[in-house]
Amino acid sequence: MINNFFKTTFFDHPNENNMTYFQHLIFSLGFSFQFSIASFYAFIHAFFPNTCTTSSYDYSKLIYDTIERKKLEIAKKNNC
C-alpha cells in the first residue's frame, strides 16, 4: 500500500510524460519561476496599466511554446 502510494504520487505522472522524477521536478520548477515573474508583471500592470502591457500574453506564449516543444521532443523519442 505504501509502495503504491509512493509510486502513484511521485512517478506515474512523470513516467506518463517520459520523464524521470528529477527531470519533471526541474521542468516544473522552471514553470514555477516563469509564473512568479509573470505574476509580478501582472501585479505591476494592475496598478500602472501603461506598463507591462504585453507581459501576460508574452509569458503565456512562452509557457505554451515550452510545453509544445517538450511534447515534440517526447514524440520524437517515442518514434525511434
N, C-alpha and C positions, 0 to 999 in steps of 0.2 A: 504494500500500500504506500509506504513512504517512497519507495523507488519509483512507483508510477507517478506520484505527485511531483517528485523531483524532475523526472523525465518530461512530464507534461508542462510544468512550469518553466523550465529552463531550456529545453531542447526541441520540442515539437515545432514551434513557430520558426525558429532559425533554420531547422532542417527543411521545413517546407519551402523555404526560400534559398535553399542551397548554400547556407552559411553555417559556420560554427557559432557557438555561443559568443565567443570573443569577437568574431567578425561582426556579428549582429550588434553586439554591445558598442563597438566603435562606430558603426554605421548610424545607429540610433542616437548616440551621443552627439554626433555631428549635426543631426537634425535638431536636437535639443538646443545646441549652441545657435544654430540659424534661427530657430523660433524665438530664442531670447533676444537676439538682435532685432528681428522683425517686430517683436513686441515693443521694444524700446522706441523704435522709429514710429510705430503706430501711436504710442503714447504721446510722443512729441507732436506728431501730426494732429492729434486731437485738440491740443491747445493752440497750436500755430499752423492753421490749415494750409498756409502757403509754403510750408516746409515739408520735405519728405513726401512729396505728392505722389510719387510712383512706387514708394518703397514696399507697400503691401503687395502690389502686383509683382514687383521685381523679386521679392523673396518667395512668393507663391510659385512663380515660374521657375526659380532656381531649384526649389524643393521638388516640384513636379518633374523637371528635367533630370534631376539626380535619380529619382525613382525610376523613370523610364530608361535611363542608361543602365541602371542596375538590372532591370528586367531583361534588357537586350543581352547583357553580359551573362546572365543566368541561362537565357535561351540558347546562346552560343555554346555554353558549356554542356548543356543537355543534348545538343545535336551532335556532338563529337563522339 
